[in-house]
Amino acid sequence: MNPTGRFITAVLGGFAIAVALLCVTVNFKKLHFSSYIPFDRFMLQKMSEKPLELLCLVLTQRSHFDQQDAIMFTWGAGCTDLLFIVGNVGISDSYQLIERKPHVYTLTVKVEDTYNNTWQKLRAALHFVNSTWPKKFDWLMRIDDDAFVIFENLYDFLMAKDPRTPAMFGAHYNHYAGGYIGTGPGIIMSRAAFTDLMSVFDQKKYCRTTLRTHDDDVELGVCLKAVKVPFGDSSDSKGRPRFIPISLHDLLNDPQAPNHGFFKQESAYPVGEGFDCCADELIALHYVKAEEMRHFQRIVSAHPLAQKNLRLLVNQTAITRLRPNAANS
């Protein structure tokens, strides 16, 4: 080919690539997903070699589209199956399952969808999983729709555990109601624990089956303790918590906030100051907005070899309200 022909070919080729990239950008923007990469290649390779069978139940509401979208395209992509749980007393059957994309579903349960009825909403969802859900899972996680999970750390944490052994993990509160796992950043139970739970789930002797309350974490803890499911160790090698149930702003900047005081007082693990508050292998955060989830996931994906901890998230972010006070850093 002569030089003129090579030049024309190169120009046309470059134009085709530019058009293709433009089309991809437009499609991604429709998904609010323009600059996001789900997992780095090291994480994808680990997950392909040793899959983690994790069923994720996200308690949400029908109007929380942005939170659901953020979860689907960030940490939720790591779940084997992801179920968004909503309530609607108007459906004809007890359950309605709609597939939104492969491995992502909306499960509508026939209960009133209000803040003060999350226990009944969770009960209905767990009944569905026990009686109708057809797929195998080793771990089940119930989590709020404003939680962010560093999935790489969760993967490493659970792969070192045995799902055949009854156990529950998460933000362990040690005192109130005899101890329980707070729901915000996730309650994780092994398959064995789930099986034991469902054996007494409808027995009023062990569970308050008809109670209307938003304290579904407390009530779930009562049921799990009734069948002697133990608390698994959810701390790191220094005894620091891996699951953070309060906002990063309160955690790093506002020690006088009521949630901050409750967390420090009730946590089964000591909560330090500044970045020493939490495990270096941080797993989950609570009260995270949708755009912050996307931002945090970009940071995690952009640093595949870095330790995925709070310092990385905060130091790499422009969200100044999350930065710790100098005295606490």
Helices and strands as residue ranges (DSSP letters): H 3-30, H 41-49, E 54-59, H 65-72, G 75-78, E 81-87, E 95-101, E 104-109, G 115-117, H 118-131, E 139-144, E 148-149, H 151-159, E 168-173, G 176-178, E 180-190, H 191-198, H 216-226, E 243-244, H 248-253, H 258-266, G 274-277, E 284-285, H 290-302, H 310-315, G 320-322, G 326-328
